[in-house]
Amino acid sequence: MALIECKEVCKNFGEKVALDHVSLDIPQGKIFGLLGPNGAGKTTLIRIINRITIPGSGEIIFDGRPITQRDVEKIGYMPEERGLYRKMAVGDQVMYLAQLKGMSARDARRELKLWFERFGIQDWWKKKVEELSKGMAQKLQFITTVVHKPSLLILDEPFSGFDPVNAEVIRKEILRLRDEGATIVLSTHNMESVEELCDEIALINRSRLVITGGVEQIRRDYGNNNVELVYTDADGRHTEVLPRSIDGTSTLSSFISRGVEINSYRELMPRMNDIFIKLVTEGR
């Protein structure tokens, strides 16, 4: 079931076409990758879903009905351009942003304390935002995005500014939130994160939807139908790339009949990074 349905969404800024009849479904309870090169139209679509921008035509369906301003309270949006008030104390900042999302002061303080404990940052509460490093501020922004327990999370380049240790912390939190029922839209240029986290993706290029579907199925569709076979015989260990049979049985049987030891057998599929480059380059 789709939580978000984008139906024939179009948007122009003057003579610039930002989105050209884009239709896609974002499944409920999944991590959905929204991909595309800079200027493709991803941010415009995100802003339309958030009702920051109104589409020229088409519509957004949220949980089975046209999206309304009240639905925005159910969305947590972390834009790539971070927005924190540098002169405010951290505690005042997060309380203010949580209450903007409709939380009471009591609920906001309770949930924020839990998040600060989870991230081990209890001593940040009275610091000024300007005292924080870029990575620290990014972590704070993530907390303010998720604290009101939104049913839809939109994260634009969420790992930007993080060292590998903190990036892994955020990855685990994203997976935990997904497992607890949140629907997550991940907009990123990091194809490794796409393969690791995303269940489905959509690729937008030059304002149009190029491809959408499950990550593994897309990788399989763009593969060359080859397999890698690693085996050991009297001469030692060998690796061969072979055309895949329909079920792989005949390929394995031919080697087993030679009396060799099969060490591993796997389908070779292209990386999402290669598919991204191929589709974007073809689009140009």
ABEGO torsion letter per residue (X at the ends): XBABBBBGBBBBBEABBABBGBBBBBBBGBBBBBBEBBGAGAAAAAAAAAGABBBABEBBBBGGBBBBAAAAAABBBBBABBBBBAABBAAAAAAAAAAAAGBBAAAAAAAAAAAAAAAGAAAAAABBAAABBAAAAAAAAAAAAAAAGBABBBBBGAABGBBAAAAAAAAAAAAAAAAAGBBBBBBBABAAAAAAABABBBBBBGGBBABBEBAAAAAAAABAGBBBBBBBBAAEBBBBBBBBBAAGAAAAAAAAAAGBBBABBBBBBBBAAAAAAAAAAAAX
